Amino acid sequence: MIIRKAVDEDLEQILTLYQFLFSEEDYSIIGSFKEKWASILNHDGLTYFVAIDKDRIVASCNISITPNLSRGKKSYALIENVITHPEHRQRGYGRAVIEKAIDLAQRESCYKVMLLSTASDDRSVAHKFYENLGFDGDSKRGFHIRFR
């Protein structure tokens, strides 16, 4: 298993994974994502990690680190878009990319790392997975406004 930061050539394989994450979206027109992907790769504080098995990306997540004025001027981080290919789940790939993201947050002296997950009962396996990684699902309540 190889865990590393995503590079330009990883776009197509990451989009293939995203089809499992958001099945209602169309990720098949790779060219339409290239400009956004270039922007992402050049964005300070935003990092994508991938897990590779036999030259194939099988898991991914991204982490954004935000500078902050409170908490001793320590940044905070948000992990998003966690996905492991269904054929590779329960093998440690998802854990590995998240741990790599957490490690980056620690190296950047973040005071916290956040991760949101849908609060429905059918996500209980994912919630247990995140709790086993050290995330506390009971101490905070998440709020968001979703724009369509």
C-alpha positions in Angstrom: 0.0 0.0 0.0 1.3 3.4 -1.0 -0.2 6.6 0.5 0.9 9.9 -1.0 -0.3 13.3 -2.0 -2.4 13.4 -5.2 -0.7 14.7 -8.4 -2.1 15.9 -11.7 -2.2 12.5 -13.3 -4.5 11.2 -10.5 -7.6 13.1 -11.6 -9.3 10.4 -13.6 -8.9 7.7 -11.0 -10.1 10.0 -8.2 -13.2 10.9 -10.3 -13.8 7.1 -10.8 -13.9 6.8 -7.0 -16.2 9.8 -6.6 -18.7 8.0 -8.8 -19.1 5.6 -5.8 -19.3 8.6 -3.4 -21.9 10.6 -5.3 -23.6 8.2 -7.8 -26.0 10.8 -9.0 -23.3 13.0 -10.4 -21.5 12.5 -13.7 -17.7 12.2 -13.5 -17.2 10.7 -16.9 -16.2 13.9 -18.8 -12.7 14.2 -17.4 -11.8 17.3 -19.4 -14.5 19.3 -17.6 -12.7 18.8 -14.3 -9.1 19.7 -15.4 -9.2 23.4 -14.7 -10.7 22.9 -11.3 -8.2 20.1 -10.5 -5.3 22.4 -11.5 -6.7 25.0 -9.1 -7.0 22.5 -6.3 -3.4 21.3 -6.7 -2.2 24.9 -6.6 -4.3 25.9 -3.6 -2.3 26.5 -0.4 -3.8 24.6 2.5 -5.7 22.1 0.4 -4.3 18.6 0.0 -5.7 15.4 -1.5 -4.3 12.0 -0.4 -4.6 8.8 -2.2 -4.0 5.1 -1.4 -2.6 3.0 -4.1 -2.8 -0.7 -4.6 -1.1 -2.3 -7.7 -0.9 1.1 -9.5 -4.6 1.8 -8.9 -6.0 4.5 -6.6 -8.4 2.7 -4.2 -9.0 5.4 -1.6 -8.9 9.1 -1.3 -9.7 12.1 1.0 -8.9 15.7 1.1 -8.0 18.0 3.9 -8.1 21.8 4.0 -6.1 23.7 6.6 -7.4 27.1 7.5 -5.4 29.8 9.3 -7.0 31.1 12.4 -6.7 34.0 14.9 -8.1 32.3 18.0 -6.7 29.2 19.8 -3.3 30.7 20.0 -3.4 31.5 16.2 -3.4 27.8 15.5 -5.0 26.6 12.3 -7.9 24.1 12.1 -8.5 21.4 9.5 -11.5 19.8 7.7 -11.3 16.4 6.1 -13.8 15.9 3.3 -14.7 13.5 0.5 -13.5 10.3 2.1 -14.0 7.3 -0.2 -12.6 3.8 -0.6 -13.5 1.7 -3.6 -16.1 -0.9 -2.6 -13.9 -3.8 -3.6 -11.1 -2.5 -1.3 -13.0 -1.7 1.9 -12.1 -3.2 5.2 -8.5 -3.4 4.2 -7.1 -0.3 5.8 -6.9 2.0 2.8 -9.5 4.5 4.1 -7.8 4.5 7.5 -4.4 5.1 5.9 -5.5 8.2 3.9 -7.3 9.7 6.9 -4.3 9.1 9.2 -2.1 10.8 6.6 -4.4 13.8 6.6 -4.5 13.9 10.4 -0.7 13.6 10.5 -0.5 16.7 8.2 -2.8 18.6 10.5 -0.6 17.8 13.4 2.6 18.8 11.6 0.9 22.1 10.7 0.1 22.6 14.4 -3.7 22.6 13.9 -5.7 22.7 17.1 -8.4 20.4 15.7 -9.4 18.3 12.8 -13.1 18.1 11.8 -14.9 15.6 9.7 -18.7 15.6 8.9 -20.7 12.5 8.1 -24.4 12.2 7.3 -26.3 11.6 10.5 -28.6 8.8 9.2 -28.7 5.4 10.7 -27.5 3.7 7.5 -24.1 5.4 8.1 -23.5 3.7 11.4 -20.6 1.6 10.0 -18.9 4.8 8.7 -19.5 6.5 12.0 -17.9 3.6 14.0 -15.0 3.8 11.5 -14.4 7.5 12.2 -14.8 7.0 16.0 -12.1 4.2 15.8 -9.8 6.8 14.2 -10.3 9.1 17.2 -13.1 11.4 16.0 -15.6 12.2 18.7 -19.2 12.2 17.3 -20.8 13.2 20.6 -19.2 16.4 21.7 -20.3 18.8 18.9 -23.3 19.3 16.7 -22.6 20.1 13.1 -24.6 22.7 11.1 -24.4 23.6 7.5 -26.2 25.5 4.8 -26.3 23.6 1.5 -26.5 25.5 -1.7 -27.8 23.7 -4.8 
